[in-house]
Amino acid sequence: MIKTLSITALLAVFFISVLKAGNKPELTKSNVLMLGGDTVTKSFAVSGNGACKSTIESVVTSNAGVISASWDSTAQVITVTFVYSTIKKSQLCRALAGAGYDNAQVRTKDAIYATLPAACQYIRTPPTQ
């Protein structure tokens, strides 16, 4: 018990000093687990093309609580590891749609899709009624 409290106190001091220095602490699965966080890994469909792989991943990883994201352009599936108490899959889907990428839960608006660079546009499935 004392050892656990000591480790927790050291981690708290570390994160406070990093934040005061103006740096963003690296959020990794092991850091979250050490702090008692609840990480989950989810995979879901995201439409796009290989030219914008890094953009799709960046849309997701720019959200607080996301540890990692990897989009498979062939399978059209993104795998995301995140802290469930900080962000939910539905929020990630809305962020992707807001950036122009249809996904498992949200179809992006046509006007937003139209703003994607030509190299990032993909063949869209018709909307469901």
C-alpha positions as MATLAB code, in Angstrom:
seq = 'MIKTLSITALLAVFFISVLKAGNKPELTKSNVLMLGGDTVTKSFAVSGNGACKSTIESVVTSNAGVISASWDSTAQVITVTFVYSTIKKSQLCRALAGAGYDNAQVRTKDAIYATLPAACQYIRTPPTQ';
ca = [
       0.000    0.000    0.000;
       2.772    2.454    0.920;
       4.673    1.503   -2.241;
       1.583    2.194   -4.366;
       1.055    5.573   -2.721;
       4.705    6.470   -3.249;
       4.562    5.588   -6.946;
       1.335    7.540   -7.368;
       2.856   10.567   -5.611;
       5.963   10.416   -7.808;
       3.859   10.233  -10.954;
       1.757   13.182   -9.802;
       4.893   15.259   -9.158;
       6.254   14.271  -12.570;
       3.075   15.253  -14.438;
       2.752   18.539  -12.533;
       6.369   19.465  -13.326;
       5.906   18.590  -16.995;
       2.748   20.682  -17.206;
       4.371   23.651  -15.457;
       7.252   23.465  -17.942;
       4.685   23.882  -20.718;
       5.110   20.380  -22.111;
       2.328   17.933  -22.793;
       2.967   14.613  -21.012;
       3.015   11.615  -23.301;
      -0.169    9.631  -22.907;
       0.661    5.967  -23.246;
      -1.307    2.890  -22.324;
       1.174    2.024  -19.547;
       0.979    5.569  -18.069;
      -2.812    5.405  -18.019;
      -2.848    1.954  -16.458;
      -0.363    3.065  -13.790;
      -2.690    5.924  -12.910;
      -5.693    3.596  -12.745;
      -7.236    4.649  -16.071;
      -9.619    2.547  -18.089;
      -8.328    2.039  -21.610;
     -10.247    0.372  -24.381;
      -9.367   -0.480  -27.953;
     -12.115   -0.208  -30.549;
     -12.102   -0.787  -34.290;
     -14.704    0.704  -36.593;
     -15.268    1.589  -40.242;
     -14.013    4.921  -41.589;
     -14.247    5.800  -45.279;
     -11.310    7.447  -46.978;
      -8.349    6.705  -49.199;
      -4.698    6.013  -48.589;
      -3.641    9.535  -49.533;
      -5.131   10.886  -46.308;
      -4.217    8.140  -43.832;
      -2.248   10.534  -41.623;
      -5.075   13.093  -41.674;
      -7.648   10.527  -40.576;
      -5.382    9.334  -37.763;
      -4.610   12.928  -36.721;
      -8.302   13.810  -36.469;
      -8.636   11.031  -33.900;
      -5.338   11.456  -32.007;
      -5.918   15.197  -31.557;
      -8.655   14.373  -29.032;
      -7.790   14.308  -25.336;
      -7.776   10.766  -24.030;
      -6.726    9.085  -27.280;
      -3.576    7.020  -26.871;
      -3.168    5.726  -30.415;
      -4.965    5.389  -33.733;
      -4.125    3.362  -36.804;
      -6.240    3.429  -39.956;
      -6.056    0.548  -42.435;
      -6.814    2.058  -45.846;
      -7.431   -1.328  -47.466;
      -9.917   -2.542  -44.863;
     -11.298    0.995  -44.269;
     -11.070    0.374  -40.519;
      -9.500    2.452  -37.770;
      -8.292    0.929  -34.515;
      -8.191    3.365  -31.622;
      -6.941    2.936  -28.065;
      -8.338    5.542  -25.701;
      -9.228    6.326  -22.095;
     -12.923    5.529  -21.864;
     -13.565    7.898  -18.969;
     -12.185   10.791  -21.051;
     -13.675   10.239  -24.510;
     -16.192    7.939  -26.144;
     -16.298    6.258  -29.552;
     -19.314    8.383  -30.523;
     -17.267   11.558  -29.992;
     -14.490   10.190  -32.211;
     -17.039    9.364  -34.921;
     -18.432   12.909  -34.774;
     -14.907   14.359  -35.033;
     -14.192   12.228  -38.108;
     -17.473   13.264  -39.741;
     -16.700   16.886  -38.936;
     -13.435   16.500  -40.842;
     -15.173   14.942  -43.864;
     -14.899   11.211  -43.238;
     -17.969    8.953  -43.174;
     -17.739    6.302  -40.484;
     -19.603    3.576  -38.644;
     -21.887    5.990  -36.777;
     -21.971    9.317  -38.611;
     -22.190   10.266  -42.272;
     -20.464   13.577  -42.934;
     -22.482   16.391  -44.461;
     -22.079   16.756  -48.224;
     -20.804   20.325  -47.835;
     -18.047   19.172  -45.460;
     -17.102   16.246  -47.718;
     -16.804   18.681  -50.642;
     -14.099   20.629  -48.776;
     -11.754   17.630  -48.716;
      -8.812   17.953  -51.115;
      -9.451   16.021  -54.337;
      -6.772   13.488  -53.361;
      -8.656   12.749  -50.122;
     -12.123   12.317  -51.610;
     -13.416    8.763  -51.732;
     -16.377    6.948  -53.247;
     -19.286    7.429  -50.875;
     -22.105    4.986  -50.351;
     -25.583    6.463  -50.774;
     -27.200    7.692  -47.545;
     -29.635    5.342  -45.883;
     -33.234    6.456  -45.623;
];
